[in-house]
Amino acid sequence: MIANTELKTYPSPADPAGAVHENDTADSQLQRATDGVLVHEQSTRDISYDAMPENIEAVDYHLPQADGGPAAWRFLFAAFMVEAFQWGFALSYGVFQNYYSVNEPFQGNRNIPVIGTLATGMFYLGSPVMTPLIRRWPQWQRQMVWLGWAMTILSLVAASFANSVRLLIASQGVTYSIGVTIMFFPIVSMLNEWFVIKRGLAFGIMCAATGLSGTVMPFVLAALLEKYGYATTLRAFAVVLAVFTGPCLPLIKGRLPASHSSIDRKTDLSFFNRPLFYFFAISVLFQGLGFFYPLLYLPSYANSLGYSPSIGALLLALVSLAQVVGQIGSGWLSDKRVSVQTLAFILPCLSCVATMTLWGLGRSLAPLVVFSLIYGVFGGGYVVLWAKMGQELGDDPTIGLVTFGIFAFLKGVGNVITGPISAKLLLPNTSVGKYGLEKYEWIVSYCGISMFACAMVMVVLCIYGYLRKG
């Protein structure tokens, strides 16, 4: 006999977790979104174990509040800090690339850009590996975060002793990226548990950390490299990671009870049969194919106009600062009954217009500054929509994790092929009087066309939906 306990009931096959019902309220969506866990408090009745169905087990805890409450906001703060420091460092590799290219013992090595490509690209391309691991062993998510954290710190210490580009690739490139990947995907999985109705806003706040750190970190790293060299800078930043993100790790924990078996968590994969998923995936792919070009070529574009390297760094800082506004704003709007399809059309459409006009026709600093701000808001804000796209396909948190992994992989494809494609698009001559300064004409055009294609996918989706209703 048991009394004064809670009961955890798993959903029947007729009503799978995450299923979307007509006339849903926000509360009913929130209840189903807790991974199929329905908690009832039994206060007055005694229940015999012999009479209990097989799908009921006794538990002794309450689920903490979702979409608010101290625990949820503590988790989001910790995720923000990890994003700002661990991921922000990876995205600041351009500063190291400039240093390595002109200083011994790495000067002139043609493989230096490979370090940065691996540091960011492996994160995106690693999603097909991490997603099934988290689904199968959800009880190890917190340990994955600690392991990834330790790998990022140790990789920087190892890189500080490197005396060849090959060792930098292995440490600062491969090992650091694997550490970030192992850290980040469990955090995304847990964020989907903590935030349901406000998931877009929460995801936007977390992603905005990268933009915020991007306005400061490159300048700090550049100053440290110039004064102390790469070895001391890498060791100092390893200490910074330990001091600023280590105390946050105890706050990173899931809201839902983790399974204590190694049996794969059941995920409703029926979204693979829905055309909506493929429209979203194609849109993400087009956006990824064009997104990285301004981040790579704005500094050299400004240099071709006669501006100093510090102006190029300033333009990238403005992009990062504008991303903070764009990502938080996009997340907030996606939670406030603005459909994700509408936002997935508007954001790349405005990015396309800004790219083809302000960047392509830019002959002075003013239009480049305006372009950096607009592109940061609308181009940088698009990634936040991934969370709501996943929620459109089902409220089960594991669906959000699977779709996030797929979208990250698709963006990773764009990240990896950016270098080879840009090498073919970049022209040898510079002419200030021509579109894109002639040298960057096809770079600008390719970026704008990719953003236009991304927006047009949503137009085709609307037409498809209209024809189906008709």
Wavefront OBJ file of the C-alpha trace (Angstrom):
o trace
v 0.000 0.000 0.000
v 1.240 3.522 -0.756
v -0.208 6.869 0.194
v 0.530 10.598 -0.156
v 2.552 10.132 -3.297
v 2.586 11.362 -6.869
v 1.909 9.216 -9.884
v 3.648 9.508 -13.256
v 1.469 8.299 -16.115
v 2.840 7.687 -19.591
v 0.591 8.458 -22.562
v -1.221 5.745 -24.422
v -0.502 5.095 -28.130
v -3.842 6.669 -28.972
v -2.700 10.015 -27.597
v 1.068 10.372 -28.152
v 3.038 13.040 -26.383
v 3.348 16.151 -28.413
v 0.225 15.488 -30.508
v -1.549 18.687 -31.505
v -5.273 18.823 -30.790
v -7.945 21.204 -31.921
v -8.970 23.972 -29.522
v -5.696 23.633 -27.627
v -5.065 26.142 -24.895
v -1.619 27.260 -23.872
v -1.971 25.280 -20.642
v -2.940 22.079 -22.422
v -0.013 22.414 -24.826
v 2.304 22.995 -21.888
v 1.001 19.928 -20.086
v 1.508 17.637 -23.090
v 4.895 19.158 -23.851
v 6.410 17.764 -20.643
v 7.470 14.684 -22.583
v 4.197 12.902 -21.964
v 4.419 13.134 -18.189
v 1.132 13.783 -16.410
v 1.582 14.286 -12.677
v -1.278 13.798 -10.234
v -1.077 14.141 -6.472
v -2.701 11.394 -4.434
v -3.445 12.756 -0.983
v -6.300 10.826 0.570
v -6.538 7.401 -1.070
v -4.418 4.348 -0.518
v -3.513 2.463 -3.679
v -2.541 -1.164 -3.807
v 0.508 -2.069 -5.909
v -1.411 -5.057 -7.191
v -4.063 -2.752 -8.618
v -1.634 -0.361 -10.310
v -1.366 -0.533 -14.112
v 2.016 -1.403 -15.531
v 2.509 2.069 -16.988
v 2.358 3.808 -13.588
v 5.293 4.180 -11.254
v 5.598 6.009 -7.951
v 7.784 9.108 -7.833
v 8.483 11.552 -5.053
v 8.984 14.911 -6.642
v 7.142 17.784 -8.258
v 8.037 19.145 -11.686
v 9.358 22.707 -11.383
v 7.546 25.479 -13.182
v 8.089 25.791 -16.935
v 8.349 29.114 -18.791
v 9.268 30.948 -15.617
v 10.254 30.525 -12.016
v 13.711 30.780 -10.442
v 14.988 27.421 -11.719
v 14.063 28.166 -15.340
v 15.695 31.590 -15.322
v 18.803 30.241 -13.572
v 19.112 27.622 -16.298
v 18.746 30.272 -19.008
v 21.387 32.468 -17.364
v 23.831 29.559 -17.257
v 23.106 28.664 -20.896
v 23.659 32.330 -21.839
v 27.084 32.344 -20.166
v 28.195 29.135 -21.868
v 27.024 30.418 -25.233
v 28.790 33.749 -24.735
v 32.177 32.321 -23.789
v 32.523 28.850 -25.337
v 30.762 29.523 -28.643
v 31.786 33.183 -28.743
v 35.457 32.174 -28.673
v 35.000 29.793 -31.620
v 33.396 32.563 -33.672
v 36.277 34.928 -32.868
v 38.836 32.755 -34.621
v 39.386 35.388 -37.326
v 41.550 37.306 -34.849
v 43.773 34.263 -34.366
v 43.884 33.644 -38.107
v 45.280 37.115 -38.696
v 47.881 36.583 -35.976
v 48.943 33.103 -37.077
v 49.283 34.223 -40.711
v 51.954 36.822 -39.995
v 53.793 35.412 -36.982
v 56.187 32.532 -36.499
v 56.094 29.565 -36.295
v 52.902 29.494 -38.375
v 53.500 32.361 -40.806
v 52.477 31.706 -44.400
v 50.938 28.269 -43.803
v 48.029 27.747 -46.224
v 46.150 25.484 -43.783
v 45.596 28.145 -41.122
v 41.965 28.808 -42.235
v 41.189 25.107 -41.690
v 41.385 25.692 -37.924
v 38.474 28.134 -37.954
v 36.433 26.064 -40.393
v 36.693 23.035 -38.112
v 36.089 25.070 -34.942
v 32.640 26.105 -36.179
v 31.762 23.638 -38.941
v 32.197 20.487 -36.844
v 29.597 21.789 -34.407
v 26.975 21.969 -37.124
v 27.959 18.713 -38.809
v 28.158 16.889 -35.462
v 24.428 17.182 -34.849
v 23.524 13.802 -36.450
v 25.789 12.150 -33.870
v 24.761 14.084 -30.752
v 21.001 14.007 -31.273
v 20.577 10.198 -31.119
v 23.043 9.996 -28.212
v 20.977 12.413 -26.141
v 17.735 10.654 -27.024
v 19.116 7.253 -26.056
v 20.918 8.285 -22.849
v 19.074 11.372 -21.523
v 20.227 10.589 -17.978
v 23.803 11.474 -19.004
v 23.072 14.966 -20.360
v 24.623 16.818 -17.408
v 27.740 14.652 -17.592
v 27.993 15.450 -21.316
v 27.974 19.162 -20.475
v 30.787 18.732 -17.934
v 32.805 16.602 -20.354
v 32.463 19.122 -23.189
v 33.382 21.965 -20.828
v 36.564 20.189 -19.759
v 37.484 19.443 -23.383
v 37.210 23.101 -24.413
v 39.534 24.206 -21.619
v 42.093 21.445 -22.129
v 42.114 22.008 -25.893
v 43.132 25.650 -25.424
v 45.876 24.667 -22.997
v 47.121 22.093 -25.518
v 46.971 24.647 -28.354
v 49.138 27.035 -26.321
v 51.995 24.523 -26.569
v 51.528 23.886 -30.321
v 54.452 24.684 -32.597
v 52.840 23.649 -35.892
v 49.566 24.280 -37.696
v 48.847 20.551 -37.607
v 48.793 20.630 -33.795
v 46.604 23.753 -33.815
v 44.131 21.980 -36.105
v 44.000 19.016 -33.720
v 43.586 21.133 -30.561
v 42.048 24.562 -31.242
v 40.140 23.222 -34.243
v 38.985 19.611 -33.774
v 39.106 19.077 -29.991
v 37.632 22.467 -29.108
v 34.793 22.013 -31.590
v 33.991 18.523 -30.294
v 33.878 19.919 -26.754
v 31.474 22.704 -27.735
v 29.286 20.203 -29.602
v 29.112 17.826 -26.631
v 28.171 20.772 -24.391
v 25.683 22.571 -26.555
v 23.228 19.920 -27.738
v 22.297 18.706 -24.234
v 21.703 22.352 -23.294
v 19.331 22.759 -26.249
v 17.523 19.586 -25.198
v 17.096 20.857 -21.635
v 16.023 24.315 -22.818
v 13.150 22.662 -24.705
v 12.016 21.185 -21.389
v 12.226 24.411 -19.407
v 10.542 26.646 -21.997
v 7.462 25.730 -24.037
v 5.192 28.745 -24.486
v 8.193 31.118 -24.287
v 10.595 28.858 -26.160
v 11.274 31.343 -28.944
v 12.185 34.110 -26.496
v 14.379 31.791 -24.426
v 16.215 30.519 -27.474
v 16.655 34.089 -28.698
v 18.157 35.198 -25.372
v 20.600 32.283 -25.381
v 21.687 32.893 -28.985
v 22.027 36.626 -28.355
v 24.914 35.845 -26.013
v 27.111 35.142 -29.034
v 26.299 38.509 -30.557
v 26.988 40.280 -27.288
v 30.359 38.595 -26.822
v 31.151 39.226 -30.484
v 31.132 42.971 -29.852
v 33.877 42.714 -27.217
v 35.787 39.431 -27.461
v 37.587 39.981 -30.815
v 39.042 43.279 -29.610
v 40.154 41.805 -26.280
v 41.754 38.785 -27.953
v 43.464 40.963 -30.546
v 44.969 43.152 -27.824
v 46.162 40.123 -25.854
v 47.705 38.509 -28.932
v 49.547 41.682 -29.839
v 50.946 42.172 -26.342
v 51.510 38.636 -25.041
v 51.448 36.279 -28.033
v 49.303 33.250 -28.763
v 50.542 30.928 -25.990
v 49.775 33.272 -23.087
v 46.494 34.376 -24.682
v 45.217 30.818 -25.065
v 46.164 29.891 -21.498
v 44.607 33.079 -20.132
v 41.350 32.395 -21.968
v 41.319 28.812 -20.686
v 41.357 30.303 -17.175
v 38.583 32.726 -18.165
v 36.410 29.827 -19.356
v 36.978 27.951 -16.111
v 36.240 30.966 -13.893
v 33.213 32.383 -15.707
v 31.422 29.251 -16.949
v 32.474 26.616 -14.388
v 30.254 28.014 -11.582
v 27.307 28.051 -14.015
v 27.393 24.337 -14.809
v 25.554 23.187 -11.640
v 22.608 25.319 -12.794
v 22.378 23.438 -16.093
v 20.005 20.552 -15.456
v 16.850 19.261 -17.069
v 13.345 19.991 -15.855
v 11.932 16.548 -16.615
v 12.970 13.333 -14.867
v 15.628 11.556 -16.901
v 15.080 7.924 -17.772
v 17.244 5.575 -15.721
v 17.476 3.016 -18.501
v 19.434 3.037 -21.735
v 16.316 2.406 -23.793
v 15.850 4.887 -26.594
v 13.318 7.589 -25.776
v 10.399 7.269 -28.090
v 10.091 10.214 -30.420
v 7.230 10.825 -32.789
v 9.038 10.943 -36.136
v 5.880 11.315 -38.168
v 6.958 14.889 -38.981
v 9.202 13.353 -41.651
v 5.969 12.609 -43.525
v 4.807 16.226 -43.375
v 5.634 18.567 -46.288
v 5.981 21.413 -43.763
v 9.215 19.881 -42.432
v 10.794 19.827 -45.892
v 9.794 23.422 -46.589
v 11.457 24.467 -43.334
v 14.567 22.379 -44.098
v 15.006 23.838 -47.592
v 14.561 27.351 -46.222
v 17.246 26.736 -43.573
v 19.601 25.320 -46.206
v 19.285 28.356 -48.489
v 19.833 30.715 -45.562
v 22.938 28.786 -44.510
v 24.356 28.866 -48.038
v 24.487 32.659 -48.025
v 24.666 33.724 -44.389
v 28.425 33.575 -43.773
v 29.653 35.708 -46.696
v 29.253 39.173 -45.129
v 30.983 37.917 -41.972
v 33.948 36.780 -44.058
v 34.227 39.605 -46.575
v 32.998 42.815 -44.948
v 36.469 43.599 -43.499
v 38.263 43.035 -46.810
v 35.518 44.996 -48.645
v 36.153 47.953 -46.339
v 39.894 47.532 -46.839
v 39.394 47.701 -50.615
v 37.758 51.087 -50.076
v 40.874 52.272 -48.256
v 39.728 51.841 -44.645
v 41.992 50.420 -41.941
v 41.600 46.898 -40.515
v 40.100 48.377 -37.352
v 37.142 49.610 -39.427
v 36.582 46.078 -40.689
v 36.597 44.813 -37.097
v 34.140 47.569 -36.173
v 31.723 46.459 -38.909
v 31.769 42.878 -37.628
v 31.204 44.159 -34.090
v 28.144 46.062 -35.315
v 26.805 42.881 -36.932
v 27.257 41.053 -33.640
v 25.621 43.833 -31.630
v 22.646 43.947 -34.006
v 22.266 40.168 -33.702
v 21.444 40.631 -30.018
v 18.440 42.772 -30.948
v 17.459 40.562 -33.868
v 17.607 37.269 -32.005
v 15.776 38.397 -28.898
v 13.228 40.277 -31.026
v 12.644 37.352 -33.379
v 12.187 34.996 -30.460
v 9.753 37.348 -28.741
v 7.715 37.847 -31.919
v 7.573 34.114 -32.626
v 6.000 33.625 -29.186
v 3.477 36.457 -29.726
v 1.284 34.846 -32.390
v 3.390 36.003 -35.324
v 3.628 32.820 -37.371
v 7.060 31.354 -37.906
v 6.282 31.172 -41.643
v 5.745 34.931 -41.743
v 8.982 35.633 -39.905
v 10.868 33.111 -42.065
v 9.790 35.180 -45.081
v 10.368 38.679 -43.705
v 13.825 38.153 -42.183
v 15.636 36.752 -45.253
v 13.698 39.070 -47.573
v 14.984 42.176 -45.781
v 18.456 40.615 -45.584
v 18.361 40.178 -49.359
v 17.339 43.796 -49.991
v 20.060 45.135 -47.694
v 22.707 42.899 -49.270
v 21.895 43.763 -52.875
v 21.655 47.510 -52.236
v 23.631 48.734 -49.235
v 26.479 46.250 -49.551
v 26.619 45.883 -53.338
v 26.364 49.626 -53.939
v 28.362 50.688 -50.871
v 31.156 53.133 -51.737
v 31.696 54.675 -48.304
v 31.539 53.781 -44.651
v 27.979 54.990 -43.982
v 26.107 52.406 -46.118
v 28.353 49.637 -44.814
v 27.510 50.589 -41.228
v 23.771 50.577 -42.018
v 24.129 47.260 -43.825
v 25.948 45.715 -40.852
v 23.142 46.730 -38.507
v 20.316 45.560 -40.791
v 22.032 42.289 -41.647
v 22.759 41.594 -38.000
v 19.124 42.114 -37.006
v 17.429 40.207 -39.830
v 20.107 37.781 -40.998
v 21.243 36.939 -37.471
v 17.695 36.687 -36.141
v 16.732 33.838 -38.462
v 18.458 31.069 -36.461
v 16.110 31.663 -33.515
v 13.204 30.473 -35.661
v 14.562 26.916 -35.603
v 13.063 26.381 -32.144
v 9.577 27.454 -33.252
v 9.854 25.495 -36.497
v 10.421 22.384 -34.408
v 7.487 23.271 -32.188
v 5.280 23.671 -35.252
v 6.016 20.014 -36.019
v 5.204 18.780 -32.489
v 5.362 19.856 -28.837
v 7.374 16.857 -27.637
v 10.782 18.274 -26.526
v 12.606 15.447 -28.316
v 11.041 16.546 -31.626
v 12.534 19.992 -31.066
v 15.938 18.445 -30.448
v 15.801 16.250 -33.567
v 14.717 19.087 -35.852
v 17.293 21.447 -34.325
v 19.998 18.892 -35.104
v 18.810 18.562 -38.695
v 18.670 22.321 -39.204
v 22.125 22.742 -37.635
v 23.519 20.129 -40.021
v 22.001 21.931 -43.012
v 23.506 25.243 -41.912
v 26.793 23.425 -41.396
v 26.737 22.407 -45.044
v 26.634 26.106 -45.913
v 29.440 26.829 -43.451
v 31.743 24.179 -44.895
v 31.231 24.981 -48.573
v 31.457 28.750 -48.121
v 35.238 28.689 -48.580
v 35.358 26.638 -51.792
v 32.470 28.551 -53.377
v 33.875 31.975 -52.473
v 37.208 31.032 -54.017
v 35.400 30.621 -57.358
v 33.260 33.757 -56.969
v 35.968 36.212 -55.933
v 37.310 38.204 -58.885
v 40.924 39.403 -59.148
v 40.401 43.073 -59.955
v 38.983 45.911 -57.853
v 37.060 48.842 -59.332
v 35.390 51.294 -56.967
v 32.970 52.466 -59.649
v 31.437 49.045 -60.276
v 28.872 46.955 -58.434
v 30.439 45.151 -55.487
v 33.720 46.891 -56.299
v 33.889 44.336 -59.155
v 36.005 42.018 -56.993
v 33.056 41.130 -54.724
v 30.293 41.374 -57.326
v 29.500 37.643 -57.368
v 30.006 37.299 -53.607
v 27.339 39.943 -52.958
v 25.033 38.529 -55.628
v 25.343 34.959 -54.356
v 24.550 36.048 -50.780
v 21.534 38.075 -51.903
v 20.189 35.304 -54.146
v 20.504 32.761 -51.322
v 18.499 34.998 -48.995
v 15.905 35.582 -51.710
v 15.555 31.831 -52.280
v 15.157 31.314 -48.532
v 12.252 33.789 -48.453
v 10.641 32.361 -51.593
v 10.412 28.916 -49.991
v 7.850 30.389 -47.591
v 5.913 31.864 -50.531
v 5.801 28.435 -52.156
v 4.640 27.000 -48.822
v 1.733 29.457 -48.721
v 0.763 28.611 -52.289
v 0.991 24.894 -51.499
v -1.258 25.321 -48.463
v -3.797 27.348 -50.466
v -3.954 24.737 -53.241
v -4.437 21.942 -50.719
v -7.331 23.771 -49.081
v -8.827 24.501 -52.470
l 1 2 3 4 5 6 7 8 9 10 11 12 13 14 15 16 17 18 19 20 21 22 23 24 25 26 27 28 29 30 31 32 33 34 35 36 37 38 39 40 41 42 43 44 45 46 47 48 49 50 51 52 53 54 55 56 57 58 59 60 61 62 63 64 65 66 67 68 69 70 71 72 73 74 75 76 77 78 79 80 81 82 83 84 85 86 87 88 89 90 91 92 93 94 95 96 97 98 99 100 101 102 103 104 105 106 107 108 109 110 111 112 113 114 115 116 117 118 119 120 121 122 123 124 125 126 127 128 129 130 131 132 133 134 135 136 137 138 139 140 141 142 143 144 145 146 147 148 149 150 151 152 153 154 155 156 157 158 159 160 161 162 163 164 165 166 167 168 169 170 171 172 173 174 175 176 177 178 179 180 181 182 183 184 185 186 187 188 189 190 191 192 193 194 195 196 197 198 199 200 201 202 203 204 205 206 207 208 209 210 211 212 213 214 215 216 217 218 219 220 221 222 223 224 225 226 227 228 229 230 231 232 233 234 235 236 237 238 239 240 241 242 243 244 245 246 247 248 249 250 251 252 253 254 255 256 257 258 259 260 261 262 263 264 265 266 267 268 269 270 271 272 273 274 275 276 277 278 279 280 281 282 283 284 285 286 287 288 289 290 291 292 293 294 295 296 297 298 299 300 301 302 303 304 305 306 307 308 309 310 311 312 313 314 315 316 317 318 319 320 321 322 323 324 325 326 327 328 329 330 331 332 333 334 335 336 337 338 339 340 341 342 343 344 345 346 347 348 349 350 351 352 353 354 355 356 357 358 359 360 361 362 363 364 365 366 367 368 369 370 371 372 373 374 375 376 377 378 379 380 381 382 383 384 385 386 387 388 389 390 391 392 393 394 395 396 397 398 399 400 401 402 403 404 405 406 407 408 409 410 411 412 413 414 415 416 417 418 419 420 421 422 423 424 425 426 427 428 429 430 431 432 433 434 435 436 437 438 439 440 441 442 443 444 445 446 447 448 449 450 451 452 453 454 455 456 457 458 459 460 461 462 463 464 465 466 467 468 469 470
